[in-house]
Amino acid sequence: MIDALNELLSPKRVRTDAEALASWGRDWTRSFSVAPSAIVFPESTDEVVALVRAANERRWSLVPSGGRTGLSGGAVASNGEIVVSFDRMNRILDINEADRIVRCQAGVVTQTLQDYAAERGLFYPVDFASSGSSQIGGNISTNAGGIRVIRHGLTRDWVAGLKVVTGAGAVLDLNHGLVKNATGYDLRHLFIGSEGTLGFIVEAQMRLAKAPGRQMVMVLGVERFPDILKVLARFQSALTLSAFEFFSELALQKVTAHRALRRPFNQPAAFYALLEFDVDALDVALQAFEACVEDGWVGDGVVSQSDAQAAELWQLREGISESIAPFTPYKNDVSVRISAMRPECSTMPPTIWTS
């Protein structure tokens, strides 16, 4: 197998050393054994096609690997598989500023795409704590949502087109970046969120948006879980939120200790809500905050006074996963309609509550 892989690629792009197998054979989960046979690094769609066709002929099992920041085990190779890393397929290929569509390879790091857009006065809004290491192909394969999903939606909403290599080694160009396409099945959406089970995403056409105005961050202390939903409704009725996140006092203790961060205010609260909104809406946001305090839903709050302070407040939420990783948590990413949240949730045993 190794000889065949070396012939398909080159010995420099086939690794079998223990360090590489352990690193590229897993994601952030730690509940699975890791036992790949090799790690390969293709640099083009043609090389991915050759790998898939060889795998079919020789009955190899392939596992796609992006930034490996997932928590579902989707990038774990436990049974002698060949891990196909997209680290070398990391080029931004072109941009059409009239369409606001950028074409890139699957291994482009999320933050690289964000920076590329910002340099051109544009904006890629899907964002999360792992944006500095997660890759666009992995984001698409997991339909990643991130911290601004309340305003900008999930990765699915920003995928204008895909180039994929199927399990049979065929190359499909899906949707071609069109907004209106009434030609039949849109297979693009089958691959989004498929976790690599239908083939390999090798290129993506990603939509960009107009650059937003400066954002401000507010953190509120809330004593009763049901009041969090009341706070959300109050603010949403008054202004457009870019983000709304919540976490518990226990989560705050973990992240402030791990990252040596300051607490948002002196007195602890049972829960915390983090809100982000346009700076132009500050006065309206302060009015909503005062109304929440008068109604007894919020006990205290702080609002960022600079971009640096906004980033510091975001760390209280974004650093939680990293801060609890040493405890090997069992995590689920559960989605429910807001209306399905129940007051009895607040009586559950202590846990690391985040949204």
N, C-alpha and C positions, 0 to 999 in steps of 0.2 A: 504493500500500500504506500509506504513512504517513498519508494523508488518511483512509483507512478505519479505521486503528488509532486515530487521534485521535477519530474519531466513536464508536468502540466504547467507548473509555475517556475520556481527556481529554488534551490536549496535555501537561499536567504529568506524566502517567504514561506517556508514550512518549518514549524518549530515543534519539537517533541521533548524539550527539556522540562524537568519537573516544575520549575518556576512558571514557565509559560502555560503549562497544562493547568496548574492550579489557579492562575490569574484569569486566563481567558475562558476557562471552563465553568465559571460560576458568575452569578450576579450578586446583588446585595443580600440575597437570602443565604442562610447558613443551615438550613434544615435538610439539605440534600447532599449525598456523596458526590464527589467530583472525580470523574475518570474518563476524560476524553483520550483519544489516541493521538491526535495531532491538531495543531492550530495552523490554519492557512490564511494568507493575506492576499486576496486577489486585488488587482488594480483596475480592472475594466469589466464591462458587461460580458465581453467575449470570454474572459477567463472564468467568470461565474457560470456561464453556459457550459463551458468545457468541464468544470467541476461537477455540475449536476448530471451531465450526460455520462461522465465516468462513474459517478456514484450509482446511477441506474444500472450500468453494465456490470459493475463489480459488487453491487449490493452494499455500498457504504451508506451510513446514516450521517446526515449533515445537520448541524445546528447553527443558525445565524447568531452573530454576536455584534452588538453595537457598543454603546458606552457601558453596558452591564450595570446600569443603575436601578434596574427593575427589582421589585420585591415579590414577584409571583413565580419565580423559578423558570421563566420562559427561556432564559439564556443558559441554563444549566445543562451540561453534558455529563451524564452519569454512567453511560453504558458503551464506552469505547467509540463514541461518535467523533467525526471530524468537525471541529468548530471553524466556521467561516467568518472571520473577522472582517469588518468593513473599515477598519482604521485607515487603510491606504486609499480607499475610495472616498476621499474627503475634500473634493474640489467643488467650488462654486463655478458652474459652467458658463452661465450667462444670465442677463437680466433684461426684461422688457419693461421699461419704466412707464410706458403708456398703458400696458396691461397691469402693471404692478405685480409681475410674476417673476420669480427667480427660479432658475433650474439648477439643481445641485445633486451631487452624488449622495448616497445614503449615509456615508460616514461623516458628513459635515456635522460638527458639534453645534448644538443649539445656539450657544452664545455667539459663535462665529457668524451664524446667519443673522442673529439680532444685531451684531455690530456692523455687519455688511449693509443691512437695511438702514441703520441709523446714519451711517456715513453718507447716505444718499437722501437723507431727509424722510425716510420711510420707517416702517415699524413692523416687526414680527412679534405679535402679542402673546403667543403661547410661552409661558415662563414657569419655572419651578426651581427649587433649590439646587437641582442637579444640572442646571442649564450649562454649566461649565464643563461637563463631561458627557452628558447624554448626547445621543446622535439623532439626526432627523429620521433616519430609517427606523430606529427603535421607537421614537416618538409616534411615528405613524403605525408601527406594528402593534403598539399598545393603546393607540388613540389617546395619548396623554392629554390630561386636562390642565393641571397646574393651578396657579394661584389667582389667575384673572379670568377664570372660566365664566364667572357670573356676568361679565361684560362682553368677553370676546369669544366665548365658546371653547370647544375642544380642538385638538389637532385636525380632526376630520373637516372642520369648517374652513380650513386654510389650505387644504390639498386640492390644487387645481388639476393635477395630472400625475400619473405614475408610469414608470417603466419597471416591469417586473420580469423575473425569470421563473417560470412555473416549474413544478416538480418533474415535468417531462423535458425540461430544457428549452422550452419555447419562450421567446421574448414577446411580451405584450406591451403596447403603448396604450394607456388608458386615459381617455377623456381629452388629451391634447390641450389642456389648459382652458377649455371652453367654459363659459358661464351658462350658455344655453346649449344643451345637447339632448335632443329628443330622438336619438337614433336607436334607442333600445336599451338593453341592460347596461348599467354603469358598474362594471366589475371593479372599478376603483374602490368602491365602498366595501367590497368583500375582503380586500386585502388590508384595508384600514382596520386595525384592531385584531388581526388574525394571528398575531404572535408568531409569525413565520411558518405557520402550518400549511399555507397554500403555495408557498414559493418565497423567493427572495426579492425584496424591494431594492433596486439598484440605483434608480434616479427618482427624483420628485420635482414637480413644479409646485412651488409654494406661493400662495398669495401674500402680499404685503398690504399694509394699510398706511394711511396718512399718520405721520408722527403725532402722538398725543401731546397735550400741554403738560406742564409740570404737575406732578402728583403729590398729594399730602397723605400722611398716614395718621390714623387715630386709634388708640387702644383704650378700651373701656373695661371696667371691672363690673361683673354681673354676678349676683349671688344665687339666683335661681335659674336653673336650666331653661324652663319655659319662657323666661323673659328674653332670652337670646333671640328667639323668633320674633318677639314683639319689637325688639330693637331693630332687627333687620327690616321689618315691615315699615317702621317709622322712618328710617333713613331712606329706604327705597321710594317711599311716597314723596320725599322731599328733594332728592337729587339722584344722579346716576352714579352708582358705585362701580369702581373698577375691580374691587375685591372685597370679600367679606369672609373672614376666617375666625374660628374660635378654638380655644384650647383650655385645658384645666390648670388649676394651681399646681398640681403634681407635675404636669408637663413643663410649666414655667420653672419650677425648682430644678428639674433635670437640665434644661437648656441653659439657664443662667449659670449653673455650676460648671457645666461642660465648656461653655464658651466665655466664661468670666464676664457675663453681661450684667448690666444694671437692671433692676426690676423697674417696671414702668411707673409704679408709685409705691409708697411705703406700706400701706395696709394691704394685705393679701385679699383676694377675692376668690370665690369658688371657681368662677369661670372668667375668661377674658374674650372679648371680641376685638378683632383687628379689622379696620376698614381703610380702604384707599379710595381717593376721589380726586377730581380735578381741583387745582388750587383756586380756581375761580368760584368754586362752590363752598369755600371755607365758611363764609358767614351763614349760609343755609345749614351747613353741617353743625355749626356751633348752636344754632337754634334747635336743631333736632336733638343734640346732646342735652341741652338744658331741659327740653320737654321730657326726655327719658329719665333725667334725674328727678324732676318734679313728680313723675308717675311712679317713682320708686323702683324703676327697672335697673338703673345704673347707679353705682355708688361713687365712682371716681373715673377720671379719664385724663389722657394726655394726647396732645397733637404735635406732630413734628414741626420744628422750626427751621429745618434745613434738609437738604437732600441727604446729608450724612446721617442726621438723626432719623430720617425716614428709613434708611437702610438698616440702621441699628434696631429700630422697632421691628422691622421685617425679620431680623434674625431670631427674634423670640418665637416666631412660627416656623421659619425655614430650617432652623437648627434642631428641631425636635427629633426627627428620625435619626440623625447622626448621634445625638446625645443619648438615645436609648439603645443604640446598636450593641454596645458591650453587654447588654442584658439578654441578647438573643431573643427579641420579642417575636411573638407570633402575630402577624399583622394581616388584616383584611381591609380592602378598600371598598367600602359598602356605599352604594348610592340609593337614596330614597327621595321621593318627592318631599318638598318642605312641609306640605300639609300632612304628611304621614308621620312627622316627628311627634312624639308623645311626651307629656310631662313626666311619666313614670321613668323615663330614661335617667332622670337625675337621681333616682334611688338605687341605681345599679352599683355594684361593688367598685372600689377605687380602681381607676385605670388611667391610661394616658389618652384623654379625650382630645381629638383634633377633628377638623372638618376637611 
